[in-house]
Amino acid sequence: MACILSIESSTATCSAAVSAEGKLVWNRENTGLSSHSAVLGVYAAEAVRFVQENHFRLDAVAVSEGPGSYTGLRIGVSLAKGLCFGWNIPLIALQTLKVMATRLAPSASCLCPMIDARRMEVYAALYDGNLNELEPVRAIVIDENSYRDLLAQKEIIFFGNGADKCKTVIHSPNAIFMDGVHPLASDMIAEAEKAFTSKTFVNTAYFEPFYLKEFQATTPKNKVVNIISHK
């Protein structure tokens, strides 16, 4: 078994966790409005200090690869890469939506984690209770016909911040919406351990987050106000 530092920063919630022999031994989570760039660096320093003080040997860093927030993912992956280079240890990349699904598996036959992608679009995937992929990760626009055929056959549990806006659109007795499920570093432990055992590592130098969509820059509201006021 390995000692692994896991980092998750794909949504507004960011977190870091240390596992040893497949068990959680240290954990930090931030669900507030603090910047990931400010919080994750502090968590990483605390995690390294914990590892050293408890005489563990850090064997790898696992990072949530996305999809999710463009900025959040870049911060998390950059930090993970820096730690891997500094400690000369391998990097593990885990699918964010699958990390979310581990929280509920094996409690249901069909799990649909969703991450908000603005307007009525979400990043989503489907997994069975054993985390086998039923539908791959994709960006979809939710409407009243979304998942209709599958919902006619079985229950689907929808969760994540993208599922919140689907409640008023998807109407089926087989549609179950679960609140309060966010991607967390503490949920990465089992998959990170599997990846380490099978030596499923990514190239630290060349790995990039799984954005799924191209980054779209927006104009800050205060700049819009200034532009309008000067016309």
C-alpha contacts under 8 A as a table, 3 or more apart, distances in Angstrom:
res1	aa1	res2	aa2	distance
1	M	20	A	7.01
1	M	21	E	4.45
1	M	22	G	6.61
1	M	193	E	7.46
1	M	197	T	7.79
2	A	19	S	7.74
2	A	20	A	5.78
2	A	21	E	5.53
2	A	22	G	7.23
2	A	58	L	7.69
2	A	59	D	5.98
2	A	60	A	7.82
2	A	193	E	7.07
2	A	196	F	7.51
3	C	18	V	7.00
3	C	19	S	5.52
3	C	20	A	4.34
3	C	21	E	6.57
3	C	22	G	7.94
3	C	56	F	7.00
3	C	57	R	6.44
3	C	58	L	5.15
3	C	59	D	5.37
3	C	60	A	6.98
4	I	18	V	5.66
4	I	19	S	5.36
4	I	20	A	6.66
4	I	58	L	6.05
4	I	59	D	5.85
4	I	60	A	5.03
4	I	61	V	5.55
4	I	62	A	6.87
4	I	189	I	7.98
4	I	192	A	7.62
4	I	193	E	7.87
5	L	16	A	7.10
5	L	17	A	5.74
5	L	18	V	4.51
5	L	19	S	6.61
5	L	47	A	7.54
5	L	58	L	7.38
5	L	60	A	6.58
5	L	61	V	4.81
5	L	62	A	6.14
6	S	16	A	5.52
6	S	17	A	5.15
6	S	18	V	6.24
6	S	19	S	7.96
6	S	61	V	5.79
6	S	62	A	4.55
6	S	63	V	5.74
6	S	64	S	7.99
6	S	185	A	5.41
6	S	186	S	7.50
6	S	188	M	6.71
6	S	189	I	7.36
6	S	192	A	7.90
7	I	14	C	7.89
7	I	15	S	6.06
7	I	16	A	4.58
7	I	17	A	6.74
7	I	61	V	7.68
7	I	62	A	6.24
7	I	63	V	4.84
7	I	64	S	6.45
7	I	76	G	6.46
7	I	80	A	7.22
7	I	185	A	5.44
8	E	14	C	5.58
8	E	15	S	5.29
8	E	16	A	6.30
8	E	63	V	6.08
8	E	64	S	5.17
8	E	76	G	6.59
8	E	183	P	6.99
8	E	184	L	5.85
8	E	185	A	5.08
9	S	12	A	7.41
9	S	13	T	6.65
9	S	14	C	4.52
9	S	15	S	6.64
9	S	36	H	7.13
9	S	64	S	7.06
9	S	69	S	8.00
9	S	72	G	5.16
9	S	73	L	5.74
9	S	75	I	7.41
9	S	76	G	5.50
10	S	13	T	7.61
10	S	14	C	7.30
10	S	64	S	7.00
10	S	65	E	7.76
10	S	66	G	6.06
10	S	67	P	6.97
10	S	68	G	4.71
10	S	69	S	5.23
10	S	70	Y	7.74
10	S	72	G	5.28
10	S	73	L	5.16
10	S	76	G	7.88
10	S	96	T	7.40
10	S	183	P	7.53
11	T	14	C	6.87
11	T	68	G	5.98
11	T	69	S	5.65
11	T	72	G	6.66
11	T	115	I	7.92
11	T	182	H	7.93
11	T	183	P	7.54
12	A	31	T	6.77
12	A	32	G	7.75
12	A	33	L	7.51
12	A	72	G	7.92
13	T	29	E	7.28
13	T	30	N	5.69
13	T	31	T	4.59
13	T	32	G	7.20
13	T	182	H	7.15
13	T	183	P	7.62
13	T	184	L	7.71
14	C	29	E	6.01
14	C	30	N	5.42
14	C	31	T	6.79
14	C	36	H	6.60
14	C	40	L	7.32
14	C	184	L	7.11
15	S	27	N	7.57
15	S	28	R	5.53
15	S	29	E	4.28
15	S	30	N	6.12
15	S	40	L	7.21
15	S	43	Y	7.81
15	S	184	L	5.99
15	S	185	A	5.49
15	S	186	S	7.96
16	A	27	N	5.93
16	A	28	R	5.43
16	A	29	E	6.66
16	A	40	L	7.45
16	A	43	Y	6.41
16	A	44	A	7.24
16	A	47	A	7.89
16	A	184	L	7.77
16	A	185	A	5.20
16	A	186	S	7.31
17	A	24	L	7.12
17	A	25	V	7.69
17	A	26	W	5.52
17	A	27	N	4.28
17	A	28	R	6.34
17	A	47	A	7.49
17	A	185	A	5.48
17	A	186	S	5.62
18	V	24	L	6.10
18	V	25	V	5.79
18	V	26	W	5.02
18	V	27	N	6.42
18	V	47	A	6.86
19	S	22	G	5.80
19	S	23	K	5.11
19	S	24	L	4.43
19	S	25	V	5.41
19	S	26	W	6.99
19	S	189	I	6.53
20	A	23	K	5.35
20	A	24	L	6.63
20	A	25	V	6.59
22	G	189	I	6.43
22	G	190	A	6.57
22	G	193	E	6.35
23	K	189	I	7.39
24	L	27	N	7.33
24	L	186	S	6.95
24	L	189	I	7.43
26	W	47	A	7.32
26	W	50	F	7.79
27	N	185	A	7.98
27	N	186	S	6.92
28	R	43	Y	6.76
29	E	184	L	7.76
30	N	34	S	7.68
30	N	39	V	7.78
34	S	38	A	7.18
34	S	39	V	6.82
35	S	38	A	5.32
35	S	39	V	6.27
36	H	39	V	5.08
36	H	40	L	5.57
36	H	72	G	6.59
36	H	75	I	7.07
37	S	40	L	5.94
37	S	41	G	6.62
37	S	75	I	6.30
38	A	41	G	6.11
38	A	42	V	6.98
39	V	42	V	5.39
39	V	43	Y	6.34
40	L	43	Y	4.94
40	L	44	A	6.08
40	L	76	G	7.54
40	L	79	L	7.98
41	G	44	A	5.13
41	G	45	A	6.30
41	G	79	L	7.42
42	V	45	A	5.19
42	V	46	E	6.23
43	Y	46	E	5.08
43	Y	47	A	6.03
44	A	47	A	5.01
44	A	48	V	6.18
45	A	48	V	5.26
45	A	49	R	6.19
46	E	49	R	5.11
46	E	50	F	6.11
47	A	50	F	5.03
47	A	51	V	6.21
48	V	51	V	5.06
48	V	52	Q	6.22
49	R	52	Q	5.17
49	R	53	E	6.01
50	F	53	E	5.20
50	F	54	N	6.08
51	V	54	N	5.41
51	V	55	H	6.15
51	V	56	F	5.12
51	V	57	R	6.93
51	V	58	L	6.99
52	Q	55	H	5.10
52	Q	56	F	6.14
52	Q	57	R	7.59
53	E	56	F	7.86
58	L	89	I	7.86
59	D	89	I	6.04
59	D	90	P	7.42
60	A	84	C	7.16
60	A	89	I	5.30
60	A	90	P	5.12
60	A	91	L	5.99
60	A	92	I	7.18
60	A	196	F	7.69
61	V	80	A	6.28
61	V	83	L	7.42
61	V	84	C	6.56
61	V	89	I	7.42
61	V	90	P	6.65
61	V	91	L	5.21
61	V	92	I	6.09
62	A	80	A	7.33
62	A	91	L	5.92
62	A	92	I	4.39
62	A	93	A	5.73
62	A	94	L	7.11
62	A	188	M	7.86
62	A	192	A	6.24
63	V	76	G	6.92
63	V	77	V	6.41
63	V	80	A	6.49
63	V	91	L	7.60
63	V	92	I	6.22
63	V	93	A	5.11
63	V	94	L	6.24
64	S	73	L	7.73
64	S	76	G	7.75
64	S	77	V	7.86
64	S	93	A	5.91
64	S	94	L	5.00
64	S	95	Q	6.07
64	S	96	T	5.33
64	S	99	V	7.87
64	S	185	A	7.95
65	E	73	L	6.86
65	E	77	V	7.40
65	E	93	A	5.55
65	E	94	L	5.60
65	E	95	Q	5.61
65	E	96	T	6.11
65	E	208	E	7.89
65	E	209	P	4.93
65	E	210	F	5.54
66	G	69	S	7.89
66	G	73	L	6.63
66	G	94	L	7.99
66	G	95	Q	6.01
66	G	96	T	4.99
66	G	97	L	7.60
66	G	209	P	6.08
66	G	210	F	4.91
66	G	211	Y	6.06
66	G	212	L	7.96
67	P	95	Q	7.72
67	P	96	T	6.42
67	P	97	L	7.69
67	P	115	I	7.89
67	P	123	Y	6.91
67	P	209	P	7.62
67	P	210	F	5.40
67	P	211	Y	4.97
67	P	212	L	6.00
68	G	72	G	7.60
68	G	73	L	6.86
68	G	96	T	7.90
68	G	115	I	6.57
68	G	116	D	7.73
68	G	117	A	7.51
68	G	123	Y	7.68
68	G	211	Y	6.70
69	S	72	G	5.09
69	S	73	L	5.95
69	S	211	Y	7.97
70	Y	73	L	5.41
70	Y	74	R	6.34
70	Y	211	Y	6.53
70	Y	215	F	6.66
71	T	74	R	5.22
71	T	75	I	6.29
72	G	75	I	5.24
72	G	76	G	6.27
73	L	76	G	5.18
73	L	77	V	6.01
73	L	209	P	6.29
74	R	77	V	5.26
74	R	78	S	5.87
74	R	209	P	6.84
75	I	78	S	5.25
75	I	79	L	6.17
76	G	79	L	5.26
76	G	80	A	6.16
77	V	80	A	5.00
77	V	81	K	6.06
77	V	208	E	7.52
77	V	209	P	6.85
78	S	81	K	5.17
78	S	82	G	6.23
79	L	82	G	5.14
79	L	83	L	6.34
80	A	83	L	5.23
80	A	84	C	6.24
80	A	91	L	7.39
81	K	84	C	5.07
81	K	85	F	6.15
81	K	91	L	7.16
81	K	204	T	5.98
81	K	205	A	7.55
82	G	85	F	5.24
82	G	86	G	6.01
83	L	86	G	5.02
83	L	87	W	5.99
84	C	87	W	5.30
84	C	88	N	5.40
84	C	89	I	4.92
84	C	90	P	6.04
84	C	91	L	6.34
84	C	204	T	7.35
85	F	88	N	4.98
85	F	89	I	6.87
85	F	204	T	7.76
90	P	201	F	6.30
90	P	202	V	7.59
90	P	204	T	7.21
91	L	201	F	5.60
91	L	202	V	5.80
91	L	203	N	7.22
91	L	204	T	5.97
92	I	192	A	6.85
92	I	195	A	6.93
92	I	196	F	7.47
92	I	200	T	6.93
92	I	201	F	4.94
92	I	202	V	6.01
93	A	201	F	7.20
93	A	202	V	6.71
94	L	98	K	7.70
94	L	99	V	7.15
94	L	188	M	7.64
94	L	191	E	7.40
94	L	192	A	7.30
95	Q	98	K	5.38
95	Q	99	V	6.28
96	T	99	V	5.04
96	T	100	M	6.43
96	T	183	P	6.67
97	L	100	M	5.07
97	L	101	A	6.33
97	L	113	P	5.74
97	L	114	M	7.14
97	L	115	I	7.88
97	L	124	A	7.14
97	L	125	A	6.86
97	L	137	V	7.70
97	L	183	P	7.56
98	K	101	A	4.92
98	K	102	T	6.38
98	K	113	P	7.77
98	K	127	Y	7.83
98	K	131	L	7.19
99	V	102	T	5.40
99	V	103	R	7.45
99	V	183	P	6.32
99	V	184	L	7.59
99	V	187	D	6.02
99	V	188	M	5.72
99	V	191	E	7.74
100	M	103	R	5.86
100	M	104	L	7.90
100	M	113	P	6.41
100	M	160	G	7.79
100	M	181	V	7.22
100	M	182	H	6.53
100	M	183	P	4.96
100	M	184	L	7.41
100	M	187	D	7.14
101	A	104	L	5.65
101	A	105	A	6.25
101	A	111	L	6.58
101	A	112	C	7.57
101	A	113	P	6.27
101	A	127	Y	7.41
101	A	131	L	7.10
102	T	105	A	5.15
102	T	106	P	7.92
102	T	131	L	7.13
102	T	187	D	6.54
103	R	181	V	7.99
103	R	187	D	6.45
104	L	107	S	5.60
104	L	108	A	7.32
104	L	111	L	7.82
104	L	129	G	7.99
105	A	108	A	6.50
105	A	128	D	7.93
105	A	129	G	4.98
105	A	130	N	6.31
105	A	131	L	6.83
106	P	109	S	7.58
106	P	128	D	7.95
106	P	129	G	4.23
106	P	130	N	5.72
106	P	131	L	7.82
107	S	129	G	6.23
108	A	111	L	6.69
108	A	128	D	7.12
108	A	129	G	5.16
108	A	156	I	7.89
108	A	157	I	7.49
109	S	127	Y	7.97
109	S	128	D	4.95
109	S	129	G	4.76
109	S	155	E	7.49
109	S	156	I	7.56
110	C	126	L	6.68
110	C	127	Y	5.72
110	C	128	D	4.61
110	C	129	G	6.24
110	C	154	K	7.78
110	C	155	E	6.69
110	C	156	I	5.03
110	C	157	I	6.46
111	L	126	L	5.60
111	L	127	Y	5.12
111	L	128	D	6.04
111	L	129	G	7.10
111	L	156	I	5.80
111	L	157	I	5.06
111	L	158	F	6.52
112	C	124	A	6.58
112	C	125	A	5.73
112	C	126	L	4.78
112	C	127	Y	6.63
112	C	156	I	6.69
112	C	157	I	5.85
112	C	158	F	4.84
112	C	159	F	6.54
113	P	124	A	5.79
113	P	125	A	6.27
113	P	126	L	7.18
113	P	158	F	5.88
113	P	159	F	5.08
113	P	160	G	5.68
113	P	163	A	7.61
114	M	122	V	6.07
114	M	123	Y	5.53
114	M	124	A	4.59
114	M	125	A	7.26
114	M	158	F	7.08
114	M	159	F	6.02
114	M	160	G	5.01
114	M	161	N	6.52
114	M	162	G	4.67
114	M	163	A	5.59
115	I	122	V	5.52
115	I	123	Y	5.09
115	I	124	A	6.63
115	I	160	G	5.80
115	I	161	N	5.45
115	I	162	G	4.27
115	I	163	A	7.31
116	D	121	E	6.76
116	D	122	V	4.80
116	D	123	Y	6.56
116	D	160	G	7.99
116	D	161	N	5.70
116	D	162	G	3.86
116	D	163	A	7.63
117	A	120	M	7.60
117	A	121	E	5.19
117	A	122	V	4.67
117	A	123	Y	6.32
117	A	139	A	7.83
117	A	162	G	7.28
118	R	121	E	5.71
118	R	122	V	7.15
120	M	141	V	5.49
120	M	142	I	5.62
120	M	143	D	7.86
120	M	165	K	7.28
120	M	166	C	7.94
121	E	139	A	6.71
121	E	140	I	5.45
121	E	141	V	4.16
121	E	142	I	6.04
122	V	139	A	5.62
122	V	140	I	5.60
122	V	141	V	6.43
122	V	142	I	7.31
122	V	162	G	5.66
123	Y	137	V	6.78
123	Y	138	R	5.59
123	Y	139	A	4.49
123	Y	140	I	6.49
123	Y	162	G	7.53
124	A	137	V	5.52
124	A	138	R	5.69
124	A	139	A	6.43
124	A	140	I	7.28
125	A	133	E	7.65
125	A	134	L	7.66
125	A	135	E	5.49
125	A	136	P	5.32
125	A	137	V	4.51
125	A	138	R	6.56
126	L	133	E	6.05
126	L	134	L	5.12
126	L	135	E	4.84
126	L	136	P	6.83
126	L	137	V	7.78
127	Y	130	N	7.55
127	Y	131	L	5.14
127	Y	132	N	5.34
127	Y	133	E	4.57
127	Y	134	L	5.13
127	Y	135	E	7.01
128	D	131	L	5.25
128	D	132	N	5.45
128	D	133	E	6.72
128	D	134	L	6.63
129	G	132	N	7.40
133	E	136	P	6.40
138	R	212	L	7.37
139	A	212	L	7.40
139	A	213	K	7.95
142	I	145	N	7.85
142	I	146	S	5.84
142	I	166	C	6.88
142	I	169	V	7.51
143	D	146	S	5.53
143	D	169	V	5.92
143	D	170	I	7.05
144	E	148	R	7.83
144	E	169	V	5.23
144	E	170	I	5.35
144	E	171	H	7.30
145	N	148	R	5.28
145	N	170	I	7.49
146	S	170	I	6.99
147	Y	150	L	5.41
147	Y	151	L	5.95
148	R	151	L	5.14
148	R	152	A	6.30
149	D	152	A	5.28
149	D	153	Q	7.00
150	L	153	Q	5.30
150	L	154	K	6.33
151	L	154	K	5.27
151	L	155	E	6.07
151	L	156	I	6.68
151	L	172	S	6.97
151	L	174	N	5.76
151	L	175	A	6.80
152	A	174	N	7.44
154	K	174	N	6.30
155	E	174	N	4.27
155	E	175	A	5.93
155	E	176	I	7.12
156	I	174	N	6.23
156	I	175	A	5.34
156	I	176	I	6.10
157	I	175	A	6.30
157	I	176	I	4.72
157	I	177	F	5.83
157	I	178	M	6.90
158	F	163	A	5.84
158	F	175	A	7.19
158	F	176	I	6.02
158	F	177	F	4.87
158	F	178	M	6.24
159	F	162	G	7.32
159	F	163	A	5.21
159	F	164	D	7.58
159	F	177	F	5.92
159	F	178	M	5.10
159	F	179	D	6.28
159	F	180	G	7.82
159	F	181	V	6.17
160	G	163	A	5.45
160	G	164	D	7.24
160	G	178	M	7.82
160	G	179	D	7.08
160	G	180	G	7.08
160	G	181	V	5.24
160	G	182	H	5.71
160	G	183	P	7.98
161	N	164	D	5.64
161	N	165	K	7.99
161	N	181	V	7.70
161	N	182	H	7.26
162	G	165	K	6.27
162	G	166	C	7.28
163	A	166	C	5.11
163	A	167	K	6.86
163	A	177	F	7.16
164	D	167	K	5.92
164	D	177	F	7.91
164	D	179	D	7.69
165	K	168	T	6.63
165	K	169	V	7.69
166	C	169	V	5.16
166	C	170	I	5.84
167	K	170	I	5.77
167	K	171	H	7.43
167	K	177	F	7.27
168	T	171	H	7.37
170	I	175	A	7.39
171	H	175	A	6.99
172	S	175	A	5.22
173	P	176	I	7.68
178	M	181	V	7.20
183	P	187	D	7.30
184	L	187	D	5.46
184	L	188	M	7.05
185	A	188	M	5.22
185	A	189	I	7.39
186	S	189	I	6.05
187	D	190	A	7.32
188	M	191	E	5.68
188	M	192	A	5.87
189	I	192	A	5.12
189	I	193	E	6.05
190	A	193	E	5.17
190	A	194	K	6.35
191	E	194	K	5.07
191	E	195	A	6.19
192	A	195	A	5.08
192	A	196	F	6.16
193	E	196	F	5.13
193	E	197	T	6.17
194	K	197	T	5.19
194	K	198	S	6.21
195	A	198	S	5.22
195	A	199	K	5.79
195	A	200	T	4.83
195	A	201	F	7.10
196	F	199	K	4.80
196	F	200	T	6.15
196	F	201	F	7.36
197	T	200	T	7.76
202	V	207	F	6.42
203	N	206	Y	5.57
203	N	207	F	5.53
204	T	207	F	5.63
211	Y	214	E	6.88
211	Y	215	F	7.90
219	T	223	K	6.72
219	T	224	V	6.75
220	P	223	K	5.36
220	P	224	V	6.49
221	K	224	V	5.06
221	K	225	V	6.34
222	N	225	V	5.06
222	N	226	N	6.28
223	K	226	N	5.02
223	K	227	I	6.16
224	V	227	I	5.12
224	V	228	I	6.23
225	V	228	I	5.19
225	V	229	S	6.09
226	N	229	S	5.08
226	N	230	H	6.24
227	I	230	H	5.37
227	I	231	K	6.58
228	I	231	K	5.42
